[in-house]
Amino acid sequence: MKNLVLLFTSKRAIVTLIVLICWVVFGIVGIKNGTDMTDLATYFAALSPFVIGYIYGETKRKSGDSKCGNANCKK
């Protein structure tokens, strides 16, 4: 249970879960409406780099971290 609570304190995990849920919902709606699977796969493939980029960026440097070490840095 503690690991589940820790999961929801991570922005990366929350974004991943939200995107995963949205993709499942959009996939089901697309299938029920008879959408061409190639078009649906293209939609998912077009969004993937943005999600992967965000998760990678959060892994390398958290949103609140600052690389600025000089006095001219604004906080």
Residue frames as a rotation matrix with the C-alpha (Angstrom) as fourth column:
MET 1
0.566 0.824 0.000 0.00
0.824 -0.566 0.000 0.00
0.000 0.000 -1.000 0.00
LYS 2
0.377 -0.505 -0.777 2.87
0.212 -0.769 0.603 2.36
-0.902 -0.392 -0.183 0.79
ASN 3
-0.683 -0.653 0.327 4.29
0.428 0.004 0.904 1.86
-0.591 0.758 0.276 -2.71
LEU 4
-0.084 0.751 0.654 0.93
0.975 -0.075 0.211 2.77
0.208 0.656 -0.726 -4.20
VAL 5
0.785 0.317 -0.533 0.88
0.488 -0.846 0.216 6.02
-0.382 -0.429 -0.818 -2.22
LEU 6
-0.081 -0.908 -0.410 4.45
0.123 -0.417 0.900 6.78
-0.989 0.023 0.145 -3.34
LEU 7
-0.451 -0.031 0.892 3.41
0.859 0.256 0.443 6.18
-0.242 0.966 -0.089 -6.93
PHE 8
0.432 0.759 0.487 0.98
0.843 -0.531 0.080 9.10
0.319 0.376 -0.870 -6.82
THR 9
0.645 -0.300 -0.703 3.59
0.238 -0.795 0.558 11.51
-0.726 -0.527 -0.441 -5.43
SER 10
-0.498 -0.847 0.187 5.66
0.392 -0.028 0.920 11.23
-0.774 0.531 0.346 -8.60
LYS 11
0.080 0.504 -0.860 4.72
-0.574 -0.682 -0.453 13.61
-0.815 0.530 0.235 -11.42
ARG 12
-0.678 -0.392 -0.622 6.17
-0.735 0.360 0.574 11.19
-0.001 0.847 -0.532 -13.97
ALA 13
-0.931 0.345 0.119 3.96
0.321 0.929 -0.183 8.38
-0.174 -0.132 -0.976 -12.72
ILE 14
-0.158 0.919 -0.361 0.86
0.199 -0.328 -0.924 10.58
-0.967 -0.218 -0.131 -12.66
VAL 15
-0.064 0.081 -0.995 1.44
-0.841 -0.541 0.010 11.84
-0.538 0.837 0.102 -16.21
THR 16
-0.893 -0.322 -0.315 2.12
-0.442 0.762 0.473 8.31
0.088 0.562 -0.823 -17.40
LEU 17
-0.720 0.680 0.138 -1.11
0.495 0.643 -0.585 7.01
-0.486 -0.353 -0.799 -15.84
ILE 18
0.030 0.750 -0.661 -3.18
-0.177 -0.647 -0.742 9.89
-0.984 0.139 0.114 -17.24
VAL 19
-0.283 -0.207 -0.936 -1.80
-0.931 -0.173 0.320 9.39
-0.229 0.963 -0.144 -20.76
LEU 20
-0.994 -0.100 -0.039 -2.23
-0.106 0.977 0.187 5.62
0.019 0.190 -0.982 -20.54
ILE 21
-0.426 0.905 0.015 -5.85
0.441 0.221 -0.870 5.98
-0.790 -0.364 -0.493 -19.44
CYS 22
0.106 0.441 -0.891 -6.54
-0.552 -0.719 -0.421 8.53
-0.827 0.537 0.167 -22.20
TRP 23
-0.601 -0.404 -0.689 -4.99
-0.799 0.283 0.531 6.28
-0.019 0.870 -0.493 -24.85
VAL 24
-0.929 0.323 0.181 -7.05
0.292 0.940 -0.177 3.29
-0.227 -0.112 -0.967 -23.70
VAL 25
-0.089 0.948 -0.307 -10.25
0.255 -0.276 -0.927 5.35
-0.963 -0.161 -0.217 -23.72
PHE 26
0.030 0.057 -0.998 -9.47
-0.799 -0.599 -0.058 6.89
-0.601 0.799 0.027 -27.14
GLY 27
-0.878 -0.401 -0.262 -8.57
-0.479 0.708 0.519 3.44
-0.023 0.581 -0.813 -28.50
ILE 28
-0.689 0.688 0.227 -11.84
0.514 0.686 -0.515 1.91
-0.510 -0.238 -0.827 -27.32
VAL 29
0.177 0.764 -0.621 -13.88
-0.055 -0.622 -0.781 4.84
-0.983 0.172 -0.068 -28.65
GLY 30
-0.285 -0.376 -0.882 -11.98
-0.872 -0.282 0.401 4.67
-0.399 0.883 -0.247 -31.95
ILE 31
-0.995 -0.085 0.049 -12.61
-0.064 0.941 0.333 0.95
-0.075 0.328 -0.942 -32.32
LYS 32
-0.377 0.925 0.053 -16.31
0.559 0.272 -0.783 1.29
-0.739 -0.266 -0.619 -31.46
ASN 33
0.323 0.506 -0.800 -16.72
-0.271 -0.760 -0.590 4.11
-0.907 0.408 -0.109 -33.99
GLY 34
0.753 0.006 0.658 -15.03
0.518 0.611 -0.598 2.10
-0.406 0.791 0.457 -36.75
THR 35
0.673 -0.585 -0.452 -11.93
-0.622 -0.779 0.082 4.27
-0.400 0.226 -0.888 -37.05
ASP 36
0.755 -0.512 -0.410 -9.22
-0.097 0.532 -0.841 2.98
0.649 0.675 0.352 -39.35
MET 37
0.864 -0.421 -0.276 -6.55
0.444 0.376 0.814 1.36
-0.239 -0.825 0.512 -37.17
THR 38
-0.029 -0.896 0.443 -3.76
0.954 -0.157 -0.255 2.92
0.299 0.415 0.859 -39.24
ASP 39
0.084 0.144 0.986 -5.10
0.073 -0.988 0.138 6.39
0.994 0.061 -0.094 -38.48
LEU 40
0.939 0.303 0.161 -5.48
-0.150 -0.061 0.987 5.57
0.309 -0.951 -0.012 -34.80
ALA 41
0.574 -0.802 -0.167 -1.93
0.794 0.495 0.354 4.17
-0.201 -0.335 0.920 -34.62
THR 42
-0.140 -0.595 0.791 -0.61
0.711 -0.616 -0.337 7.29
0.689 0.516 0.510 -36.35
TYR 43
0.530 0.424 0.734 -2.35
-0.200 -0.779 0.594 9.46
0.824 -0.462 -0.328 -33.76
PHE 44
0.981 -0.177 -0.080 -0.77
0.135 0.326 0.936 7.52
-0.139 -0.929 0.344 -30.90
ALA 45
0.265 -0.942 0.204 2.65
0.964 0.265 -0.029 7.52
-0.027 0.204 0.979 -32.58
ALA 46
0.047 -0.208 0.977 2.47
0.404 -0.890 -0.209 11.29
0.913 0.405 0.042 -33.10
LEU 47
0.724 0.297 0.622 1.80
-0.387 -0.571 0.724 11.93
0.571 -0.765 -0.299 -29.41
SER 48
0.841 -0.358 -0.404 4.35
0.518 0.749 0.413 9.48
0.155 -0.557 0.816 -28.04
PRO 49
-0.100 -0.969 0.225 7.49
0.725 -0.226 -0.651 11.64
0.681 0.098 0.725 -28.53
PHE 50
-0.035 0.139 0.990 5.99
-0.371 -0.921 0.116 14.46
0.928 -0.363 0.084 -26.46
VAL 51
0.889 0.401 0.221 5.13
-0.367 0.334 0.868 12.15
0.274 -0.853 0.444 -23.58
ILE 52
0.644 -0.723 -0.250 8.48
0.732 0.677 -0.070 10.36
0.220 -0.138 0.966 -23.77
GLY 53
-0.160 -0.714 0.682 10.29
0.391 -0.680 -0.620 13.71
0.906 0.167 0.388 -23.89
TYR 54
0.339 0.360 0.869 8.47
-0.610 -0.620 0.494 14.96
0.716 -0.698 0.009 -20.80
ILE 55
0.998 0.056 -0.017 9.17
-0.026 0.690 0.724 11.78
0.052 -0.722 0.690 -18.84
TYR 56
0.351 -0.936 0.002 12.82
0.835 0.312 -0.453 11.79
0.423 0.161 0.892 -19.90
GLY 57
-0.121 -0.359 0.925 13.17
0.016 -0.933 -0.360 15.46
0.992 -0.029 0.119 -18.99
GLU 58
0.635 0.418 0.650 11.64
-0.635 -0.197 0.747 14.89
0.441 -0.887 0.140 -15.56
THR 59
0.894 -0.371 -0.252 14.01
0.436 0.852 0.292 11.96
0.106 -0.371 0.923 -15.05
LYS 60
0.028 -0.961 0.276 17.10
0.780 -0.152 -0.607 14.03
0.625 0.233 0.745 -15.86
ARG 61
-0.950 -0.291 0.116 16.05
0.173 -0.797 -0.579 17.21
0.261 -0.530 0.807 -14.05
LYS 62
-0.298 0.875 -0.381 12.98
0.935 0.186 -0.303 17.64
-0.195 -0.446 -0.874 -11.87
SER 63
0.314 0.540 0.781 10.68
0.715 -0.676 0.180 20.61
0.625 0.502 -0.598 -12.52
GLY 64
0.986 0.149 -0.069 11.72
0.154 -0.689 0.709 22.41
0.059 -0.710 -0.702 -9.31
ASP 65
0.307 -0.947 -0.097 15.46
0.770 0.187 0.610 21.92
-0.559 -0.262 0.786 -9.78
SER 66
0.975 -0.098 -0.198 17.60
-0.184 -0.857 -0.481 24.79
-0.123 0.505 -0.854 -10.94
LYS 67
0.508 -0.845 0.164 20.99
0.853 0.468 -0.230 24.50
0.118 0.257 0.959 -12.62
CYS 68
0.481 -0.286 0.828 21.71
0.083 -0.926 -0.368 28.17
0.873 0.246 -0.422 -12.02
GLY 69
0.347 -0.437 -0.830 24.49
0.923 0.316 0.220 28.76
0.166 -0.842 0.513 -9.51
ASN 70
-0.672 -0.668 0.320 25.27
0.619 -0.744 -0.253 32.45
0.407 0.028 0.913 -9.96
ALA 71
-0.696 0.353 -0.625 23.82
0.386 -0.551 -0.740 35.57
-0.605 -0.757 0.247 -8.33
ASN 72
-0.794 0.374 -0.480 21.96
-0.588 -0.675 0.447 36.64
-0.156 0.636 0.755 -11.52
CYS 73
-0.837 0.467 -0.286 19.66
0.295 0.825 0.483 33.65
0.461 0.319 -0.828 -11.34
LYS 74
-0.423 0.785 0.453 15.96
-0.834 -0.533 0.144 34.38
0.354 -0.317 0.880 -10.72
LYS 75
-0.995 0.102 0.017 14.04
0.084 0.889 -0.450 32.06
-0.061 -0.446 -0.893 -8.46
